């Protein structure tokens, strides 16, 4: 699975919700922020890849990162 697929598969349990609420946080909102950040990372990586010249030493690493997110 990819990072995005793994993140989408997460469902907060009642225990997690109770613990986060007791700590003054909202685990559902944090989860939505995580998904948004992953989507933004995909967009940024695609932009960087589009601007990276073919044969650049970093291109493989950038494509590998993108594959882990998608």
PDB file of N, H, CA, C and O in Angstrom:
ATOM      1  N   UNK A   1       0.842  -1.193   0.000  1.00  0.00           N
ATOM      2  CA  UNK A   1       0.000   0.000   0.000  1.00  0.00           C
ATOM      3  C   UNK A   1       0.882   1.249   0.000  1.00  0.00           C
ATOM      4  O   UNK A   1       2.071   1.198   0.314  1.00  0.00           O
ATOM      5  N   UNK A   2       0.273   2.342  -0.354  1.00  0.00           N
ATOM      6  H   UNK A   2      -0.693   2.384  -0.610  1.00  0.00           H
ATOM      7  CA  UNK A   2       0.984   3.613  -0.359  1.00  0.00           C
ATOM      8  C   UNK A   2       0.637   4.402   0.898  1.00  0.00           C
ATOM      9  O   UNK A   2      -0.284   4.043   1.632  1.00  0.00           O
ATOM     10  N   UNK A   3       1.368   5.461   1.134  1.00  0.00           N
ATOM     11  H   UNK A   3       2.116   5.752   0.538  1.00  0.00           H
ATOM     12  CA  UNK A   3       1.110   6.299   2.310  1.00  0.00           C
ATOM     13  C   UNK A   3      -0.307   6.854   2.269  1.00  0.00           C
ATOM     14  O   UNK A   3      -0.992   6.884   3.291  1.00  0.00           O
ATOM     15  N   UNK A   4      -0.748   7.293   1.098  1.00  0.00           N
ATOM     16  H   UNK A   4      -0.192   7.268   0.267  1.00  0.00           H
ATOM     17  CA  UNK A   4      -2.095   7.849   0.978  1.00  0.00           C
ATOM     18  C   UNK A   4      -3.145   6.776   1.212  1.00  0.00           C
ATOM     19  O   UNK A   4      -4.121   7.012   1.924  1.00  0.00           O
ATOM     20  N   UNK A   5      -2.961   5.613   0.629  1.00  0.00           N
ATOM     21  H   UNK A   5      -2.168   5.421   0.050  1.00  0.00           H
ATOM     22  CA  UNK A   5      -3.917   4.512   0.824  1.00  0.00           C
ATOM     23  C   UNK A   5      -3.961   4.098   2.291  1.00  0.00           C
ATOM     24  O   UNK A   5      -5.036   3.854   2.840  1.00  0.00           O
ATOM     25  N   UNK A   6      -2.807   4.018   2.916  1.00  0.00           N
ATOM     26  H   UNK A   6      -1.934   4.216   2.471  1.00  0.00           H
ATOM     27  CA  UNK A   6      -2.763   3.671   4.337  1.00  0.00           C
ATOM     28  C   UNK A   6      -3.491   4.719   5.174  1.00  0.00           C
ATOM     29  O   UNK A   6      -4.246   4.381   6.086  1.00  0.00           O
ATOM     30  N   UNK A   7      -3.260   5.983   4.861  1.00  0.00           N
ATOM     31  H   UNK A   7      -2.646   6.258   4.121  1.00  0.00           H
ATOM     32  CA  UNK A   7      -3.894   7.067   5.630  1.00  0.00           C
ATOM     33  C   UNK A   7      -5.408   7.046   5.437  1.00  0.00           C
ATOM     34  O   UNK A   7      -6.156   7.278   6.386  1.00  0.00           O
ATOM     35  N   UNK A   8      -5.863   6.769   4.212  1.00  0.00           N
ATOM     36  H   UNK A   8      -5.255   6.581   3.441  1.00  0.00           H
ATOM     37  CA  UNK A   8      -7.300   6.714   3.946  1.00  0.00           C
ATOM     38  C   UNK A   8      -7.964   5.547   4.664  1.00  0.00           C
ATOM     39  O   UNK A   8      -9.150   5.612   4.989  1.00  0.00           O
ATOM     40  N   UNK A   9      -7.213   4.487   4.912  1.00  0.00           N
ATOM     41  H   UNK A   9      -6.249   4.435   4.648  1.00  0.00           H
ATOM     42  CA  UNK A   9      -7.758   3.297   5.561  1.00  0.00           C
ATOM     43  C   UNK A   9      -7.920   3.463   7.070  1.00  0.00           C
ATOM     44  O   UNK A   9      -8.553   2.635   7.725  1.00  0.00           O
ATOM     45  N   UNK A  10      -7.352   4.523   7.612  1.00  0.00           N
ATOM     46  H   UNK A  10      -6.838   5.195   7.080  1.00  0.00           H
ATOM     47  CA  UNK A  10      -7.419   4.738   9.062  1.00  0.00           C
ATOM     48  C   UNK A  10      -8.828   5.158   9.467  1.00  0.00           C
ATOM     49  O   UNK A  10      -9.422   6.055   8.870  1.00  0.00           O
ATOM     50  N   UNK A  11      -9.338   4.500  10.474  1.00  0.00           N
ATOM     51  H   UNK A  11      -8.855   3.771  10.959  1.00  0.00           H
ATOM     52  CA  UNK A  11     -10.618   4.874  11.073  1.00  0.00           C
ATOM     53  C   UNK A  11     -10.387   5.011  12.569  1.00  0.00           C
ATOM     54  O   UNK A  11      -9.980   4.057  13.233  1.00  0.00           O
ATOM     55  N   UNK A  12     -10.643   6.182  13.087  1.00  0.00           N
ATOM     56  H   UNK A  12     -10.974   6.957  12.548  1.00  0.00           H
ATOM     57  CA  UNK A  12     -10.405   6.433  14.508  1.00  0.00           C
ATOM     58  C   UNK A  12     -11.367   5.605  15.355  1.00  0.00           C
ATOM     59  O   UNK A  12     -12.575   5.588  15.121  1.00  0.00           O
ATOM     60  N   UNK A  13     -10.810   4.937  16.323  1.00  0.00           N
ATOM     61  H   UNK A  13      -9.828   4.951  16.513  1.00  0.00           H
ATOM     62  CA  UNK A  13     -11.628   4.159  17.252  1.00  0.00           C
ATOM     63  C   UNK A  13     -12.206   5.087  18.318  1.00  0.00           C
ATOM     64  O   UNK A  13     -11.765   6.227  18.471  1.00  0.00           O
ATOM     65  N   UNK A  14     -13.184   4.590  19.042  1.00  0.00           N
ATOM     66  H   UNK A  14     -13.542   3.665  18.918  1.00  0.00           H
ATOM     67  CA  UNK A  14     -13.771   5.372  20.133  1.00  0.00           C
ATOM     68  C   UNK A  14     -12.707   5.721  21.163  1.00  0.00           C
ATOM     69  O   UNK A  14     -12.702   6.824  21.708  1.00  0.00           O
ATOM     70  N   UNK A  15     -11.802   4.773  21.429  1.00  0.00           N
ATOM     71  H   UNK A  15     -11.807   3.877  20.985  1.00  0.00           H
ATOM     72  CA  UNK A  15     -10.713   5.019  22.385  1.00  0.00           C
ATOM     73  C   UNK A  15      -9.823   6.161  21.926  1.00  0.00           C
ATOM     74  O   UNK A  15      -9.465   7.035  22.717  1.00  0.00           O
ATOM     75  N   UNK A  16      -9.464   6.154  20.639  1.00  0.00           N
ATOM     76  H   UNK A  16      -9.755   5.444  19.997  1.00  0.00           H
ATOM     77  CA  UNK A  16      -8.600   7.202  20.090  1.00  0.00           C
ATOM     78  C   UNK A  16      -9.290   8.560  20.162  1.00  0.00           C
ATOM     79  O   UNK A  16      -8.668   9.568  20.498  1.00  0.00           O
ATOM     80  N   UNK A  17     -10.583   8.572  19.841  1.00  0.00           N
ATOM     81  H   UNK A  17     -11.088   7.753  19.568  1.00  0.00           H
ATOM     82  CA  UNK A  17     -11.336   9.824  19.901  1.00  0.00           C
ATOM     83  C   UNK A  17     -11.419  10.347  21.335  1.00  0.00           C
ATOM     84  O   UNK A  17     -11.252  11.542  21.577  1.00  0.00           O
ATOM     85  N   UNK A  18     -11.674   9.453  22.274  1.00  0.00           N
ATOM     86  H   UNK A  18     -11.809   8.482  22.077  1.00  0.00           H
ATOM     87  CA  UNK A  18     -11.763   9.869  23.679  1.00  0.00           C
ATOM     88  C   UNK A  18     -10.428  10.392  24.192  1.00  0.00           C
ATOM     89  O   UNK A  18     -10.378  11.411  24.881  1.00  0.00           O
ATOM     90  N   UNK A  19      -9.354   9.698  23.857  1.00  0.00           N
ATOM     91  H   UNK A  19      -9.395   8.870  23.297  1.00  0.00           H
ATOM     92  CA  UNK A  19      -8.037  10.125  24.321  1.00  0.00           C
ATOM     93  C   UNK A  19      -7.648  11.465  23.708  1.00  0.00           C
ATOM     94  O   UNK A  19      -7.105  12.329  24.396  1.00  0.00           O
ATOM     95  N   UNK A  20      -7.924  11.642  22.414  1.00  0.00           N
ATOM     96  H   UNK A  20      -8.365  10.940  21.855  1.00  0.00           H
ATOM     97  CA  UNK A  20      -7.567  12.910  21.776  1.00  0.00           C
ATOM     98  C   UNK A  20      -8.405  14.052  22.331  1.00  0.00           C
ATOM     99  O   UNK A  20      -7.897  15.157  22.520  1.00  0.00           O
ATOM    100  N   UNK A  21      -9.676  13.798  22.591  1.00  0.00           N
ATOM    101  H   UNK A  21     -10.089  12.900  22.438  1.00  0.00           H
ATOM    102  CA  UNK A  21     -10.541  14.825  23.170  1.00  0.00           C
ATOM    103  C   UNK A  21     -10.054  15.209  24.558  1.00  0.00           C
ATOM    104  O   UNK A  21     -10.041  16.389  24.908  1.00  0.00           O
ATOM    105  N   UNK A  22      -9.658  14.231  25.340  1.00  0.00           N
ATOM    106  H   UNK A  22      -9.669  13.272  25.056  1.00  0.00           H
ATOM    107  CA  UNK A  22      -9.136  14.505  26.685  1.00  0.00           C
ATOM    108  C   UNK A  22      -7.854  15.328  26.625  1.00  0.00           C
ATOM    109  O   UNK A  22      -7.547  16.078  27.551  1.00  0.00           O
ATOM    110  N   UNK A  23      -7.109  15.186  25.536  1.00  0.00           N
ATOM    111  H   UNK A  23      -7.358  14.577  24.783  1.00  0.00           H
ATOM    112  CA  UNK A  23      -5.864  15.939  25.373  1.00  0.00           C
ATOM    113  C   UNK A  23      -6.102  17.285  24.686  1.00  0.00           C
ATOM    114  O   UNK A  23      -5.156  18.024  24.413  1.00  0.00           O
ATOM    115  N   UNK A  24      -7.363  17.597  24.412  1.00  0.00           N
ATOM    116  H   UNK A  24      -8.132  16.997  24.634  1.00  0.00           H
ATOM    117  CA  UNK A  24      -7.685  18.871  23.785  1.00  0.00           C
ATOM    118  C   UNK A  24      -7.499  18.877  22.278  1.00  0.00           C
ATOM    119  O   UNK A  24      -7.313  19.936  21.679  1.00  0.00           O
ATOM    120  N   UNK A  25      -7.547  17.712  21.667  1.00  0.00           N
ATOM    121  H   UNK A  25      -7.698  16.852  22.154  1.00  0.00           H
ATOM    122  CA  UNK A  25      -7.362  17.602  20.223  1.00  0.00           C
ATOM    123  C   UNK A  25      -8.551  16.873  19.615  1.00  0.00           C
ATOM    124  O   UNK A  25      -9.399  16.339  20.330  1.00  0.00           O
ATOM    125  N   UNK A  26      -8.602  16.858  18.312  1.00  0.00           N
ATOM    126  H   UNK A  26      -7.914  17.292  17.731  1.00  0.00           H
ATOM    127  CA  UNK A  26      -9.647  16.148  17.593  1.00  0.00           C
ATOM    128  C   UNK A  26      -8.965  15.257  16.557  1.00  0.00           C
ATOM    129  O   UNK A  26      -8.449  15.743  15.551  1.00  0.00           O
ATOM    130  N   UNK A  27      -8.969  13.969  16.809  1.00  0.00           N
ATOM    131  H   UNK A  27      -9.389  13.574  17.626  1.00  0.00           H
ATOM    132  CA  UNK A  27      -8.248  13.031  15.948  1.00  0.00           C
ATOM    133  C   UNK A  27      -8.830  13.014  14.530  1.00  0.00           C
ATOM    134  O   UNK A  27      -8.094  12.783  13.572  1.00  0.00           O
ATOM    135  N   UNK A  28     -10.134  13.253  14.382  1.00  0.00           N
ATOM    136  H   UNK A  28     -10.732  13.441  15.161  1.00  0.00           H
ATOM    137  CA  UNK A  28     -10.725  13.279  13.040  1.00  0.00           C
ATOM    138  C   UNK A  28     -10.219  14.470  12.231  1.00  0.00           C
ATOM    139  O   UNK A  28      -9.943  14.341  11.038  1.00  0.00           O
ATOM    140  N   UNK A  29     -10.098  15.620  12.872  1.00  0.00           N
ATOM    141  H   UNK A  29     -10.322  15.725  13.841  1.00  0.00           H
ATOM    142  CA  UNK A  29      -9.572  16.805  12.195  1.00  0.00           C
ATOM    143  C   UNK A  29      -8.103  16.590  11.842  1.00  0.00           C
ATOM    144  O   UNK A  29      -7.671  16.955  10.748  1.00  0.00           O
ATOM    145  N   UNK A  30      -7.343  16.012  12.740  1.00  0.00           N
ATOM    146  H   UNK A  30      -7.693  15.716  13.629  1.00  0.00           H
ATOM    147  CA  UNK A  30      -5.937  15.726  12.461  1.00  0.00           C
ATOM    148  C   UNK A  30      -5.804  14.773  11.277  1.00  0.00           C
ATOM    149  O   UNK A  30      -4.909  14.933  10.447  1.00  0.00           O
ATOM    150  N   UNK A  31      -6.687  13.786  11.198  1.00  0.00           N
ATOM    151  H   UNK A  31      -7.414  13.655  11.872  1.00  0.00           H
ATOM    152  CA  UNK A  31      -6.670  12.838  10.091  1.00  0.00           C
ATOM    153  C   UNK A  31      -6.953  13.556   8.776  1.00  0.00           C
ATOM    154  O   UNK A  31      -6.293  13.286   7.772  1.00  0.00           O
ATOM    155  N   UNK A  32      -7.918  14.461   8.767  1.00  0.00           N
ATOM    156  H   UNK A  32      -8.454  14.680   9.582  1.00  0.00           H
ATOM    157  CA  UNK A  32      -8.221  15.229   7.559  1.00  0.00           C
ATOM    158  C   UNK A  32      -7.032  16.092   7.145  1.00  0.00           C
ATOM    159  O   UNK A  32      -6.753  16.238   5.955  1.00  0.00           O
ATOM    160  N   UNK A  33      -6.337  16.659   8.116  1.00  0.00           N
ATOM    161  H   UNK A  33      -6.563  16.541   9.083  1.00  0.00           H
ATOM    162  CA  UNK A  33      -5.139  17.449   7.818  1.00  0.00           C
ATOM    163  C   UNK A  33      -4.048  16.570   7.219  1.00  0.00           C
ATOM    164  O   UNK A  33      -3.349  16.989   6.297  1.00  0.00           O
ATOM    165  N   UNK A  34      -3.901  15.365   7.733  1.00  0.00           N
ATOM    166  H   UNK A  34      -4.469  15.025   8.482  1.00  0.00           H
ATOM    167  CA  UNK A  34      -2.925  14.424   7.191  1.00  0.00           C
ATOM    168  C   UNK A  34      -3.218  14.136   5.724  1.00  0.00           C
ATOM    169  O   UNK A  34      -2.316  14.178   4.887  1.00  0.00           O
ATOM    170  N   UNK A  35      -4.477  13.844   5.411  1.00  0.00           N
ATOM    171  H   UNK A  35      -5.210  13.810   6.091  1.00  0.00           H
ATOM    172  CA  UNK A  35      -4.852  13.554   4.027  1.00  0.00           C
ATOM    173  C   UNK A  35      -4.602  14.762   3.123  1.00  0.00           C
ATOM    174  O   UNK A  35      -4.141  14.609   1.992  1.00  0.00           O
ATOM    175  N   UNK A  36      -4.902  15.950   3.619  1.00  0.00           N
ATOM    176  H   UNK A  36      -5.276  16.074   4.538  1.00  0.00           H
ATOM    177  CA  UNK A  36      -4.659  17.168   2.849  1.00  0.00           C
ATOM    178  C   UNK A  36      -3.166  17.363   2.597  1.00  0.00           C
ATOM    179  O   UNK A  36      -2.761  17.698   1.484  1.00  0.00           O
ATOM    180  N   UNK A  37      -2.356  17.156   3.620  1.00  0.00           N
ATOM    181  H   UNK A  37      -2.685  16.883   4.524  1.00  0.00           H
ATOM    182  CA  UNK A  37      -0.902  17.307   3.470  1.00  0.00           C
ATOM    183  C   UNK A  37      -0.337  16.304   2.479  1.00  0.00           C
ATOM    184  O   UNK A  37       0.556  16.640   1.702  1.00  0.00           O
ATOM    185  N   UNK A  38      -0.842  15.084   2.495  1.00  0.00           N
ATOM    186  H   UNK A  38      -1.568  14.812   3.127  1.00  0.00           H
ATOM    187  CA  UNK A  38      -0.381  14.080   1.531  1.00  0.00           C
ATOM    188  C   UNK A  38      -0.756  14.487   0.105  1.00  0.00           C
ATOM    189  O   UNK A  38       0.045  14.328  -0.816  1.00  0.00           O
ATOM    190  N   UNK A  39      -1.968  15.010  -0.082  1.00  0.00           N
ATOM    191  H   UNK A  39      -2.619  15.139   0.666  1.00  0.00           H
ATOM    192  CA  UNK A  39      -2.394  15.461  -1.408  1.00  0.00           C
ATOM    193  C   UNK A  39      -1.534  16.631  -1.873  1.00  0.00           C
ATOM    194  O   UNK A  39      -1.137  16.689  -3.037  1.00  0.00           O
ATOM    195  N   UNK A  40      -1.248  17.553  -0.975  1.00  0.00           N
ATOM    196  H   UNK A  40      -1.571  17.506  -0.029  1.00  0.00           H
ATOM    197  CA  UNK A  40      -0.398  18.697  -1.331  1.00  0.00           C
ATOM    198  C   UNK A  40       1.017  18.240  -1.680  1.00  0.00           C
ATOM    199  O   UNK A  40       1.635  18.781  -2.597  1.00  0.00           O
ATOM    200  N   UNK A  41       1.528  17.252  -0.958  1.00  0.00           N
ATOM    201  H   UNK A  41       1.026  16.813  -0.213  1.00  0.00           H
ATOM    202  CA  UNK A  41       2.867  16.729  -1.251  1.00  0.00           C
ATOM    203  C   UNK A  41       2.896  16.107  -2.647  1.00  0.00           C
ATOM    204  O   UNK A  41       3.880  16.253  -3.372  1.00  0.00           O
ATOM    205  N   UNK A  42       1.823  15.419  -3.024  1.00  0.00           N
ATOM    206  H   UNK A  42       1.023  15.300  -2.435  1.00  0.00           H
ATOM    207  CA  UNK A  42       1.762  14.840  -4.369  1.00  0.00           C
ATOM    208  C   UNK A  42       1.829  15.927  -5.431  1.00  0.00           C
ATOM    209  O   UNK A  42       2.565  15.791  -6.409  1.00  0.00           O
ATOM    210  N   UNK A  43       1.078  16.994  -5.253  1.00  0.00           N
ATOM    211  H   UNK A  43       0.480  17.104  -4.458  1.00  0.00           H
ATOM    212  CA  UNK A  43       1.068  18.091  -6.220  1.00  0.00           C
ATOM    213  C   UNK A  43       2.451  18.722  -6.326  1.00  0.00           C
ATOM    214  O   UNK A  43       2.940  18.980  -7.426  1.00  0.00           O
ATOM    215  N   UNK A  44       3.075  18.967  -5.184  1.00  0.00           N
ATOM    216  H   UNK A  44       2.678  18.757  -4.291  1.00  0.00           H
ATOM    217  CA  UNK A  44       4.404  19.594  -5.178  1.00  0.00           C
ATOM    218  C   UNK A  44       5.444  18.698  -5.831  1.00  0.00           C
ATOM    219  O   UNK A  44       6.287  19.170  -6.594  1.00  0.00           O
ATOM    220  N   UNK A  45       5.384  17.400  -5.531  1.00  0.00           N
ATOM    221  H   UNK A  45       4.699  17.017  -4.911  1.00  0.00           H
ATOM    222  CA  UNK A  45       6.334  16.476  -6.148  1.00  0.00           C
ATOM    223  C   UNK A  45       6.157  16.427  -7.661  1.00  0.00           C
ATOM    224  O   UNK A  45       7.142  16.393  -8.399  1.00  0.00           O
ATOM    225  N   UNK A  46       4.904  16.422  -8.131  1.00  0.00           N
ATOM    226  H   UNK A  46       4.104  16.449  -7.532  1.00  0.00           H
ATOM    227  CA  UNK A  46       4.655  16.410  -9.572  1.00  0.00           C
ATOM    228  C   UNK A  46       5.222  17.667 -10.223  1.00  0.00           C
ATOM    229  O   UNK A  46       5.760  17.606 -11.329  1.00  0.00           O
ATOM    230  N   UNK A  47       5.103  18.801  -9.544  1.00  0.00           N
ATOM    231  H   UNK A  47       4.666  18.850  -8.646  1.00  0.00           H
ATOM    232  CA  UNK A  47       5.653  20.041 -10.088  1.00  0.00           C
ATOM    233  C   UNK A  47       7.174  19.981 -10.143  1.00  0.00           C
ATOM    234  O   UNK A  47       7.779  20.385 -11.136  1.00  0.00           O
ATOM    235  N   UNK A  48       7.789  19.478  -9.081  1.00  0.00           N
ATOM    236  H   UNK A  48       7.297  19.149  -8.275  1.00  0.00           H
ATOM    237  CA  UNK A  48       9.255  19.368  -9.046  1.00  0.00           C
ATOM    238  C   UNK A  48       9.735  18.411 -10.135  1.00  0.00           C
ATOM    239  O   UNK A  48      10.714  18.690 -10.826  1.00  0.00           O
ATOM    240  N   UNK A  49       9.039  17.281 -10.284  1.00  0.00           N
ATOM    241  H   UNK A  49       8.244  17.054  -9.722  1.00  0.00           H
ATOM    242  CA  UNK A  49       9.417  16.293 -11.299  1.00  0.00           C
ATOM    243  C   UNK A  49       9.310  16.906 -12.697  1.00  0.00           C
ATOM    244  O   UNK A  49      10.176  16.685 -13.544  1.00  0.00           O
ATOM    245  N   UNK A  50       8.249  17.671 -12.933  1.00  0.00           N
ATOM    246  H   UNK A  50       7.546  17.851 -12.245  1.00  0.00           H
ATOM    247  CA  UNK A  50       8.064  18.299 -14.247  1.00  0.00           C
ATOM    248  C   UNK A  50       9.173  19.290 -14.562  1.00  0.00           C
ATOM    249  O   UNK A  50       9.493  19.511 -15.730  1.00  0.00           O
ATOM    250  N   UNK A  51       9.760  19.884 -13.538  1.00  0.00           N
ATOM    251  H   UNK A  51       9.500  19.704 -12.589  1.00  0.00           H
ATOM    252  CA  UNK A  51      10.806  20.883 -13.744  1.00  0.00           C
ATOM    253  C   UNK A  51      12.218  20.296 -13.685  1.00  0.00           C
ATOM    254  O   UNK A  51      13.196  20.994 -13.952  1.00  0.00           O
ATOM    255  N   UNK A  52      12.316  19.020 -13.336  1.00  0.00           N
ATOM    256  H   UNK A  52      11.521  18.454 -13.118  1.00  0.00           H
ATOM    257  CA  UNK A  52      13.628  18.364 -13.222  1.00  0.00           C
ATOM    258  C   UNK A  52      14.033  17.804 -14.578  1.00  0.00           C
ATOM    259  O   UNK A  52      13.262  17.069 -15.196  1.00  0.00           O
ATOM    260  N   UNK A  53      15.217  18.134 -15.045  1.00  0.00           N
ATOM    261  H   UNK A  53      15.843  18.730 -14.544  1.00  0.00           H
ATOM    262  CA  UNK A  53      15.654  17.643 -16.357  1.00  0.00           C
ATOM    263  C   UNK A  53      15.803  16.123 -16.390  1.00  0.00           C
ATOM    264  O   UNK A  53      16.182  15.498 -15.399  1.00  0.00           O
ATOM    265  N   UNK A  54      15.500  15.551 -17.540  1.00  0.00           N
ATOM    266  H   UNK A  54      15.192  16.059 -18.344  1.00  0.00           H
ATOM    267  CA  UNK A  54      15.681  14.104 -17.719  1.00  0.00           C
ATOM    268  C   UNK A  54      17.136  13.759 -17.465  1.00  0.00           C
ATOM    269  O   UNK A  54      18.029  14.508 -17.860  1.00  0.00           O
ATOM    270  N   UNK A  55      17.380  12.657 -16.823  1.00  0.00           N
ATOM    271  H   UNK A  55      16.655  12.048 -16.501  1.00  0.00           H
ATOM    272  CA  UNK A  55      18.739  12.220 -16.536  1.00  0.00           C
ATOM    273  C   UNK A  55      19.310  12.801 -15.257  1.00  0.00           C
ATOM    274  O   UNK A  55      20.419  12.448 -14.856  1.00  0.00           O
ATOM    275  N   UNK A  56      18.558  13.697 -14.605  1.00  0.00           N
ATOM    276  H   UNK A  56      17.657  13.983 -14.930  1.00  0.00           H
ATOM    277  CA  UNK A  56      19.021  14.275 -13.341  1.00  0.00           C
ATOM    278  C   UNK A  56      19.114  13.163 -12.297  1.00  0.00           C
ATOM    279  O   UNK A  56      18.254  12.285 -12.234  1.00  0.00           O
ATOM    280  N   UNK A  57      20.153  13.211 -11.491  1.00  0.00           N
ATOM    281  H   UNK A  57      20.852  13.924 -11.542  1.00  0.00           H
ATOM    282  CA  UNK A  57      20.387  12.172 -10.485  1.00  0.00           C
ATOM    283  C   UNK A  57      19.257  12.087  -9.455  1.00  0.00           C
ATOM    284  O   UNK A  57      19.060  11.038  -8.843  1.00  0.00           O
ATOM    285  N   UNK A  58      18.523  13.170  -9.261  1.00  0.00           N
ATOM    286  H   UNK A  58      18.684  14.023  -9.759  1.00  0.00           H
ATOM    287  CA  UNK A  58      17.460  13.182  -8.254  1.00  0.00           C
ATOM    288  C   UNK A  58      16.119  12.681  -8.782  1.00  0.00           C
ATOM    289  O   UNK A  58      15.199  12.445  -7.999  1.00  0.00           O
ATOM    290  N   UNK A  59      15.999  12.520 -10.073  1.00  0.00           N
ATOM    291  H   UNK A  59      16.746  12.712 -10.709  1.00  0.00           H
ATOM    292  CA  UNK A  59      14.713  12.165 -10.668  1.00  0.00           C
ATOM    293  C   UNK A  59      14.187  10.822 -10.174  1.00  0.00           C
ATOM    294  O   UNK A  59      12.990  10.679  -9.923  1.00  0.00           O
ATOM    295  N   UNK A  60      15.055   9.857 -10.034  1.00  0.00           N
ATOM    296  H   UNK A  60      16.028   9.973 -10.238  1.00  0.00           H
ATOM    297  CA  UNK A  60      14.633   8.541  -9.550  1.00  0.00           C
ATOM    298  C   UNK A  60      14.078   8.642  -8.135  1.00  0.00           C
ATOM    299  O   UNK A  60      13.030   8.070  -7.834  1.00  0.00           O
ATOM    300  N   UNK A  61      14.771   9.358  -7.278  1.00  0.00           N
ATOM    301  H   UNK A  61      15.622   9.822  -7.522  1.00  0.00           H
ATOM    302  CA  UNK A  61      14.311   9.509  -5.896  1.00  0.00           C
ATOM    303  C   UNK A  61      12.978  10.247  -5.847  1.00  0.00           C
ATOM    304  O   UNK A  61      12.095   9.874  -5.075  1.00  0.00           O
ATOM    305  N   UNK A  62      12.823  11.279  -6.655  1.00  0.00           N
ATOM    306  H   UNK A  62      13.541  11.582  -7.283  1.00  0.00           H
ATOM    307  CA  UNK A  62      11.565  12.030  -6.694  1.00  0.00           C
ATOM    308  C   UNK A  62      10.411  11.149  -7.160  1.00  0.00           C
ATOM    309  O   UNK A  62       9.329  11.177  -6.574  1.00  0.00           O
ATOM    310  N   UNK A  63      10.641  10.374  -8.205  1.00  0.00           N
ATOM    311  H   UNK A  63      11.520  10.352  -8.681  1.00  0.00           H
ATOM    312  CA  UNK A  63       9.601   9.461  -8.700  1.00  0.00           C
ATOM    313  C   UNK A  63       9.275   8.382  -7.684  1.00  0.00           C
ATOM    314  O   UNK A  63       8.117   7.983  -7.556  1.00  0.00           O
ATOM    315  N   UNK A  64      10.277   7.904  -6.959  1.00  0.00           N
ATOM    316  H   UNK A  64      11.218   8.228  -7.063  1.00  0.00           H
ATOM    317  CA  UNK A  64      10.034   6.906  -5.916  1.00  0.00           C
ATOM    318  C   UNK A  64       9.184   7.491  -4.789  1.00  0.00           C
ATOM    319  O   UNK A  64       8.275   6.831  -4.285  1.00  0.00           O
ATOM    320  N   UNK A  65       9.480   8.725  -4.399  1.00  0.00           N
ATOM    321  H   UNK A  65      10.219   9.261  -4.809  1.00  0.00           H
ATOM    322  CA  UNK A  65       8.673   9.390  -3.373  1.00  0.00           C
ATOM    323  C   UNK A  65       7.221   9.527  -3.835  1.00  0.00           C
ATOM    324  O   UNK A  65       6.290   9.255  -3.076  1.00  0.00           O
ATOM    325  N   UNK A  66       7.043   9.946  -5.066  1.00  0.00           N
ATOM    326  H   UNK A  66       7.799  10.167  -5.683  1.00  0.00           H
ATOM    327  CA  UNK A  66       5.695  10.118  -5.599  1.00  0.00           C
ATOM    328  C   UNK A  66       4.951   8.778  -5.611  1.00  0.00           C
ATOM    329  O   UNK A  66       3.769   8.720  -5.271  1.00  0.00           O
ATOM    330  N   UNK A  67       5.631   7.721  -5.997  1.00  0.00           N
ATOM    331  H   UNK A  67       6.590   7.768  -6.273  1.00  0.00           H
ATOM    332  CA  UNK A  67       5.004   6.388  -6.029  1.00  0.00           C
ATOM    333  C   UNK A  67       4.568   5.932  -4.639  1.00  0.00           C
ATOM    334  O   UNK A  67       3.576   5.216  -4.498  1.00  0.00           O
ATOM    335  N   UNK A  68       5.313   6.349  -3.614  1.00  0.00           N
ATOM    336  H   UNK A  68       6.118   6.930  -3.728  1.00  0.00           H
ATOM    337  CA  UNK A  68       4.942   5.977  -2.250  1.00  0.00           C
ATOM    338  C   UNK A  68       3.711   6.735  -1.768  1.00  0.00           C
ATOM    339  O   UNK A  68       3.003   6.269  -0.875  1.00  0.00           O
ATOM    340  N   UNK A  69       3.454   7.897  -2.352  1.00  0.00           N
ATOM    341  H   UNK A  69       4.029   8.275  -3.078  1.00  0.00           H
ATOM    342  CA  UNK A  69       2.315   8.699  -1.939  1.00  0.00           C
ATOM    343  C   UNK A  69       1.030   8.349  -2.673  1.00  0.00           C
ATOM    344  O   UNK A  69      -0.048   8.339  -2.079  1.00  0.00           O
ATOM    345  N   UNK A  70       1.145   8.064  -3.955  1.00  0.00           N
ATOM    346  H   UNK A  70       2.021   8.072  -4.437  1.00  0.00           H
ATOM    347  CA  UNK A  70      -0.047   7.891  -4.801  1.00  0.00           C
ATOM    348  C   UNK A  70      -0.799   6.633  -4.436  1.00  0.00           C
ATOM    349  O   UNK A  70      -1.825   6.329  -5.044  1.00  0.00           O
TER     350      UNK A  70
END
